[in-house]
Amino acid sequence: MKVRKFIVPFMILFLVSCGQEEKKASELLSRAEASFRSANYSEAKLQIDSIRNLYPKVFDVRKKAIKLMQQVELEEQNVSLAYLDSMLNVKQSVLDSMKVGFVLEKDTAYQEVGNYFYPSQIVEKNIGRTFLRACVSEKGEMSLTSIYCAGGTLNHTSVKVSSADAFAQTPASPDMYVTSDLGRKIEKADYKVGSDGGVVGFIIANKDAKSLKLEFIGDRTYRTVMYSPDIKAIVEVSKLAQVLASMEEIRKEQKEANLKIQFLKKKIAETVIEEK
């Protein structure tokens, strides 16, 4: 009898406590639902997290909270995707206005991605010239190519650009190759921007200079001058590269958002089936 007298009050306290927890959890859920309806998704998620952390044993409310969280996350991704779509449209407009000032070289027979060149640096206008050329792929990957055809074998793998008191130099290029044109030997080396030793950044910083010193470094060093037309070409290609690269980043984020939306829709559908 004593044991029974002890258990009954304990059970009453336990049930009262459970009822209070369920009430508090339900209040948080109501706030989360209101926040969701007003598109305050961050606040809704905070309320749902509070239910998970404070009332782990209120299973019915937790189940509803999980379902609501899926809806919140789905709407967040829809909003994000709409924003990304609008940003891509803006960037596309900028690109359309810029690319008319460039030449796109692309052989559709073997190239999936073409390259943009500044008009003054296309091959036809620079036969027999030793210079530093810039291009950017349609995906926003910019690179420099050092072209040496001043006579003799240089086997150059690096270039150095300098002003009176500063310089930048590329690391040794892994992509050095030799071609020929009308019997003239032409050495070329490619440098991806980002692994170019800051050469492009240096040229941009000195974009107003009339000329910069340019050195081709290999078995020996060949020194020449980079004049303003080539400086301008590299600066302009860099601007185009920024737009193209930002568009590629947006497309990547769009893809991620679409994958998350597909995943969330699948989870929501599974939850509906379970409830049935």
PyMOL commands that set and color helices and strands:
alter all, ss='L'
color gray80, all
select helices_A, chain A and resi 2-37+41-54+59-101+119-121+123-125+199-205+228-275
alter helices_A, ss='H'
color red, helices_A
select strands_A, chain A and resi 103-105+115-117+131-137+142-148+158-162+167-169+175-181+184-192+211-217+221-227
alter strands_A, ss='S'
color yellow, strands_A
deselect
rebuild
show_as cartoon
